[in-house]
Amino acid sequence: MENFAAAVRLAEAALRDLFEPTPLQRNDHLSAKYGADIWLKREDLTPVRSYKLRGAFNAMRKLVGNGAPAHFVCASAGNHAQGVAFACRHFGARGTIFMPVTTPGQKIDKTRMFGGDAIRIVLTGDYFDQTLAAAQAFCADEGAQFLSPFDAPDIIEGQATVGMEMLAQLGRAPDLVVLPVGGGGLSAGVTKLLATEAPDTRFAFAEPLGGASLQAALRAGAPVALPAVDSFVDGAAVARIGALPFEALSRFSEHDVYLAPEDRICRTMLEMLNTEGVVLEPAGALALDVLGDLGDLSGKTVVAVCSGGNFDFERLPEVKERAQRFAGVKKYFVLRMPQRPGALRDFLELLGPNDDIARFEYLKKSARNFGSVLIGIETSEPANLTALMARLDQSGFAYRDITNDGILSELLV
């Protein structure tokens, strides 16, 4: 452990060639909300807007210094790709970055911008597993060096520099550190470092509800593959936690893991954007989103790691929609509308003063005298929608609430 801390100090010192320590900022809004001393470690403010640059730089630094082939390969659809690209340009190394064909153009363009002429981007595979297999096969054929996003000692050591900076900036050991978890490299590095540097500090881990790979591994006693993963929190939607990260995290309990519903994360993202002017990607908001689940934080010093801010604003309408659904102020109904004069007027008269029609679409006639209508309603308070449904029942309108029906919502909304 002491050797690990010394190695992390060297890695942190070397990082200063790339960027200054990311800010550790006390957040007055969250501190007042939870009655605690809440600090945010702003990894969304690195040159590539995520902590992933730390691990990629550290691994590449050691490999270049040891005379390894100066050709690096990774498979990533996001932050790891950008970190590797940036590090390749810094070291003057050649990089080949495999990305799924389905990767948004914005992420491809940013990766190309960070890497410049040092990198080549290969788009292959509809799914990440296919992309990863292609990257590893390329490494075997070309004799290139594969850089894992989280399951390698030097990557974990590089991510641990987040904890080294945090301790120096805070000037004392925090009571609690809240860490987002995807593949586990960040959490493994920070917890391993603080085990010696701040042994009394407690940890809480935040995972997306649709990608709880650490919780599953802790329950099983070993890494396991989740049968399905919700890809919305793309920076942390990992089906199987890394083997090396799990070795460091296996000492914790599944009760130390807190799951963040994807729609609630959207509400947290909007809260930080509208209240604080902080732009976070879904994975970057994970640690903040679970603060309300951690019990009484009164008087405690809490550090939450904002792991990334690579957010495509074209997703903002989806984020707003999901946040409204979670808050209960937007619902979708399939309404059986009588095909008679005045039926639509009768429905409209049931709406309350704060109810707004956000979507109205005839689907098809289910019978000669009735037609199915998709209706989206936005309002100011959840109670308004409860009252509207009661009025619909009383008036004899047949309807179905499809807001939380995953299949119908995906097909119709």
N, C-alpha and C positions, 0 to 999 in steps of 0.2 A: 504493500500500500504506500509506504514512504517513497519507494522508487517510482510508483505511479505519479504521486504528487510532484516529484522532481521533474519527471518527464513532461507533465502538463505545464509546469512553469516554463520549461524550455520552449514548448509549443506556443505558449501565449506570447513569449518574448519574440519569437519568430513571426508571429502574426502581425506584429506592429509594422512590418514591411508593407502590409496590405491595407490595414485600417486601424484606427484608434479603438479602444474598448467601446462597445455599444453602450448607450446610456442605461443607467439604473435610475428610474424616475419614480418618486413618490406620487401616487395618484390620489388626489384629494377627493375626487368623486367616489371612487371605490372604497377609500378609507372611511368616508362618512357613511356610505351605504352599509358597510359591514361592521362598523365600529372598531376597526383595526388599523394597523399601520401597513397599508398595502403598497408594495413597490413592484414596478414592472421592469423586467429585463428585456429591453427592446431589440430583440434579434431581427425584427423587421427592418432595422436601420443599418444592417451590414451593406456592403456594396452590391450584393445580389439579393438583398431584402430577405434573407433567411440565414439561419445558423449553419446551413449545410456547407458553406464555404470553408468553415473551420476544419472539418474532418477531411475534406478533399485536399485542402492545402497541406495539412499535416502529413497525410499519407504520401502525397506527391513529393513533399520536401525530403522525406526520408528515403524514398525510392530513388530520386534523382541523385541524392548524396551518396547512395550506395552503388551507383553505376548501373541501375536497372535500365531496361530499354525505355527510351524517352518517348514512348507511344502508349498512351493511356486510353482505356475504353470504359464506358459506363452505359448502363441502360436506365433511362429515367424519362418521365414525362414532365418533370418540373424542377424543383429546387436543387436536387442533386446534380442534374444536368448543368444547371447554370453555375453551380459552385465549381464543378470540374472544368467547365469552359473557362471560367475566370482564372483558375489556377494554372491551366495549360498556357494561357497567354502570358501569365506572370513568369512562369519558368521557361518559356520558350520551347515547351514540349508540344508534341503532336497529340491531338486528341480525336478520337472517333466516338461520337455520341449517338447511341441508338435510341430512337423514340418511337412510340406507337404511331401508326398512320393516323389515328384518331386524335392525336395531340392538337390542341387549339393553336392556331397560327400565331397568336400573341406569345405563347411560350416558346415556340420555335424561333421566332424573331428575336426574343430577348436572349436566348441561349447563343444564337449566332452573333448578337451584338457583344456579349461578354467575351466570347472566344475569338472573334475576328478570324484572321487567316490561320490561326493555330488549330482550328478544329474543322471537322467534317461531320455533318449531321446525316444519319441514315434513318429514314422512316421505313419501318417494317413491322408487320404484325398488327392485328386489330386489337389484341389484348396484351397486357404487359408481360405475361408469361412467355408469349411468343417472341416478344422483343428481347427479353432477357436471354432466351435460348439462342437467338441469333447473335447477340453480343458475345456470349461465352464461346460459341463456335468460332466466331471471328478471331477472338483472342487466341484460341488454340491454333488456328491456321497461320496467324500473322506473328505469333510470339509476342503479342502486346500484353500490357499489364492491366488486368481488370480491377476497377475500383468499386467495391461494394458501397452502397449508400449507408449501411449501418453495421454490418456483420463482419467487422475487421478490427483488430486491436488499435491500429493507428487512427482509424476513423473515430473510434470511441474516445481515444486520448485527445484528439482534436476537439471533439464536441465538449469535452470536460472543461475546456478553457472558459466556457460560459460561467461555470461555477467559480473558477479562480478569479475572474473579473468581478463577479458579483460580491464575493467576500471582501475584496479590496475596496470596492466602491461603498459598500454598506458600512464597513469598519467594525462589524461585529457579526456574530452568527445569527441568522434569522431563526425564528421559532419554527417556521414551516416554509418549505419550498414546494410549489405546485408545478409539475412538469407535464407537458403533453407527450403522448406516446404514440409512435407509429411503429417503426421497426425496432425502436428501443435504444438506439445509439446515444442519443442525448441523455436520456434518463440513466442509462448505465454509466456514462462518463461522469455526470454530475454527482450521482449518489456514491460512486466509488471514491471520488475525490473528497467529498464532504464527510465520508466515514472517518477520515483521519483529521481533516482540517476543521470540521465543525460537527463533532460526534453527537452533540445533543439535538441537532436539527432534525425535525421530522419531515416526512415527505408524503405528498399526495400525488397520484398519477391520474391524468385525464385522458380518456379514450373516447372516440366517437361510439355511440350506441351501436352503429352498424359495422364496427370494426374493432371489437374488443379483444385483440389478440393477446395482450398481456394478462387480462383477467382469465381468459381461457387457459393460458399456459400455467398460471398459478394454481388454478383448480385441478389441472391434470398432473401437475408436477413436472411438466416438460412442454416445450413448444408444440403446439398442435395447429393444424390448418383449419381455419374457419370454413364452414361449408358455403357461405356466401358473405359478400362484403358490400356495403353501401359505399359507392365511390364518391359521394358528395364531398366529404372531407378528404380531398384527394391527397393532401400532404401527410395524412395519417391513416389512410385506408389500406392497412396491410393485413393480409390474410394470416400470416404466420410471423410471430416475433422472431428476431434473429437469435441464433443459438448462443453466441457470445454475449449479447446484451442480457439474455435470460439468465446466464450464469451469474451476472452481477445483480440481477433483480429478483432472483429466486428466494432471497431472504425476506422478502416482503410478503404481506398477506393480500389475498384478493379483496379484503376490506379496505385496503389502501388505494384501491382503484375506483374511480368515479366515472360513470358513463354519462356522456353528454348527448342528448337527443339532437339529431341533425337540425330540426326546425328551431330548437331553442338556441343553438349556436348562431343561427341567422339573426335571432333577436339580439344576441350579444354583439354581433358584428355591427348591427345598425346602431345599437346604444353607444358603442365606442366611436363610430363614425360621426353620429349626430351630436353627441355630448362632448367628446374629447377631440374630435378631428383626427382620430387614429384609424388608419386603413389596415385591416387585418384580413388575411385569407382565413378560410374556415379552420384549418389546423392551427393557425396563429391565435385564434380566439378560444381554443379548447381550455386552457388553464384558467382563463377568466370566467368561462361559462360555468365551471363547477364550483366556484367560490361559494355560492349559496348552498351547496350540498355538504359543506365541510363541517357543519355544526357551528357552535359559538366560537367566533374568532376574536371576541372582545379583548382589546389590549395586546394582541399578538402582532409580532412583526412577520409579515407574510410576503414572500417574493414569488410572483407568478411570471413564468417565462412566455413572452409573446414570440412564438417561434418563427413567424413569417408574415410578410405582407404582400405577397405576389397575388394580388386579386385583380381579376379581369372585370372591369366595370360593366361589361356586357352581361355579367351574371347578376347585376344588382336587382333587376326586376324579379328574378327568381328568389333571391335572398329576401327581398321585401315580402313577397307572397308567402314564403314559408314562415317568416316571422309572424305575419298576420294570422296564419292558420294556427300556429302554436299559441298565440295570444287569445285565440277564440273570437277574433273580430272579423273573420272572413270564412264563409262557408260556400260550398257548391252543392246544389240540389238538382236532381232530375225530377221535374214536375210533370204530372199528367194533366195537361191543359185541355179542358173541354173545347171542342171546335164549335163554338156558338158565339154570336155577337155579344160583346160585353164581358166575356170571360177574362180577357186580359185586364180590363178595367177593374174587375172584381179583385183580381190578384194584387194589382198596384195599390188598391185602397187598403190592403192589409199591411203594407210597409209602414214602418215607424218613421218619425221625422228625421232620424239619423241613419236610416238604412238607405244604401245606395246600390243600384244595380251595376255591377262591374262586368258582367258577362250575360248575354241573352242570346241563345242560339237554338233554333228549332232543329231537332235531331231527325226524327221521322215520325210518321203517323203509326201508332201501334194498333189503331182501329179507326173505322171511318169517323167516329164521333170524338176521338181524342188524339192529341199529339204530344209527343215527348219533347220537353224543353229543358235545355241546360241553362241554369241560372246561377250566377255568382253574386253573392251579396256581401258588401263591406259595410261595417258599422263602427260605432265608437266604443261600445261596451259589449262584452260577451252576453250579458243579460238581454240585450236587445234581440239577439238571434234566438235565444231561448223563448222569448215572448212571441217572436214572429212564428216559430214552429207551433207554438200553442194556438195561435190564431189560424194558421193553416189547418191544423187538426179540427178546430171548431167549425171552420167554414167548409170542411169536406173535401179539400184539395188533397189528392193523393200525391205523395212526394217521397223521395229517397235522398237522405243526406249521404253524399259520396265523398265528403271532404277527406276522410281518413281511409277510404277504400283505395288501396294502392293500385289495383288493376284498373278499376273504372276511372280513377283520376288520371292515370297515365294515358288511357285511351281517349278520354274526352276533354280533359283540361290541358 
